[in-house]
Amino acid sequence: MSCTAEDRRTAHQLEAALAVAPRVEAGDVLAPGSGLRSGWTIEVVATGAVAGPHILRPLAHYGASIADVSPQGNTVVATVTIGDSSTR
């Protein structure tokens, strides 16, 4: 996915949709080139499982996927990618 206004808007809309999901504590949008992935990335901090319908529905709606899930103490950090999910 390229760095266009539409792509940026989509990433922020998805982050906003995930932010109100149950058990999501925080979310952060990373632009292409600012992380390990070449496309727009959203890091989501959640308590418990990240595979519930409140997380998966917005991902499907915005064409996103979960690229990584890492336990971090009592929380889980999920890396969500939009479009191009390749690593650099």
C-alpha positions in Angstrom: 0.0 0.0 0.0 1.4 3.4 -0.9 1.5 6.4 1.4 -1.5 8.3 0.1 -4.1 10.4 2.0 -6.7 7.6 1.4 -4.4 4.9 2.8 -3.5 7.1 5.8 -7.2 7.7 6.4 -8.0 4.0 6.2 -5.3 3.2 8.8 -6.6 5.8 11.2 -10.2 4.7 10.7 -9.2 1.1 11.5 -7.3 2.2 14.6 -10.3 4.2 15.8 -12.6 1.1 15.2 -10.2 -1.1 17.1 -9.8 1.4 20.0 -13.4 1.0 21.0 -13.3 -2.8 20.9 -13.6 -4.6 24.3 -10.3 -5.4 25.9 -8.3 -3.0 23.6 -6.2 -0.7 25.8 -4.3 1.2 23.1 -3.5 1.5 19.4 -0.9 3.2 17.4 -0.7 3.8 13.6 2.8 3.5 12.0 3.3 4.9 8.6 5.1 2.9 5.9 8.9 2.8 6.5 8.6 3.7 10.2 8.4 0.1 11.4 9.5 -3.3 10.2 6.7 -3.6 7.6 6.5 -1.8 4.3 2.8 -0.9 4.5 0.6 0.9 7.0 0.8 -0.9 10.4 -1.3 -0.6 13.5 0.0 -1.9 16.8 -2.8 -2.8 19.2 -2.4 -3.5 22.9 -5.2 -5.8 24.3 -5.9 -7.8 27.3 -6.8 -11.4 26.5 -7.4 -12.9 23.1 -7.2 -10.7 20.0 -9.1 -13.1 17.8 -12.6 -12.2 19.0 -15.3 -10.8 16.6 -14.9 -7.2 17.9 -11.3 -7.3 16.6 -11.8 -9.5 13.5 -14.8 -7.6 12.0 -13.0 -4.3 11.6 -10.0 -6.1 10.2 -12.1 -7.7 7.6 -14.0 -4.5 6.8 -10.7 -2.6 6.2 -8.9 -5.4 4.4 -6.3 -5.8 7.2 -4.7 -8.8 8.7 -2.9 -9.8 11.9 0.8 -10.1 11.1 2.1 -10.9 14.6 0.8 -11.4 18.2 3.3 -11.1 21.1 2.5 -11.6 24.8 3.7 -8.7 26.9 3.0 -9.5 30.6 -0.7 -9.3 31.2 -1.4 -7.9 27.7 -0.9 -8.9 24.1 0.5 -6.7 21.4 -0.9 -7.4 17.9 0.7 -6.0 14.8 -2.0 -5.4 12.2 -1.2 -4.6 8.6 -3.2 -3.0 5.8 -2.5 -4.1 2.3 1.2 -4.9 1.8 2.3 -6.8 4.9 5.9 -7.7 3.7 8.8 -7.0 6.0 11.7 -4.9 5.0 
